[in-house]
Amino acid sequence: MALTQVQLRLPPRMIEEIDRWVEEGRFKSRSDAIKTIISLFEDREKTREFLAMLNTRSEEAEEHPETLIPLEESE
């Protein structure tokens, strides 16, 4: 997979924070920190989408409980 280089302008306060994380050893570099932050954001968005789907399914189940499949077989 080829990577594309991009430029990014950030306020000095954010750069100082990222640099502090690098100095503390949390990340290898500024680039590593920014890639990780973007990845965490993507994961959070996927979680939000999943939660929205669960909420929709829960509402559907409340409206039509007859369509539910039991998790355990009754004797």
C-alpha positions, 0 to 999 in steps of 0.5 A, a space after each residue: 500500500 502506497 502512502 500519500 504525504 499530506 501537509 497539515 496546519 495545527 495550532 502551536 498548542 496542539 503541536 506542543 501536546 503531540 511533541 510531549 506525547 512523543 517525548 513521553 514515548 507514547 508515539 514514535 513521531 508526530 506522524 505516528 501520533 496523528 495516524 493513531 489519532 485518526 485511526 482511533 477516530 475511525 474506530 469511534 465512528 464505527 462504534 457509533 454506527 454499530 450502536 445506532 444499528 443496535 438501537 434501531 434493532 431494539 426499537 424494531 424488536 419492541 414493535 414486533 417481538 414476534 420476530 425475535 429468535 430465542 437465544 435458548 431453546 425452551 423445554 
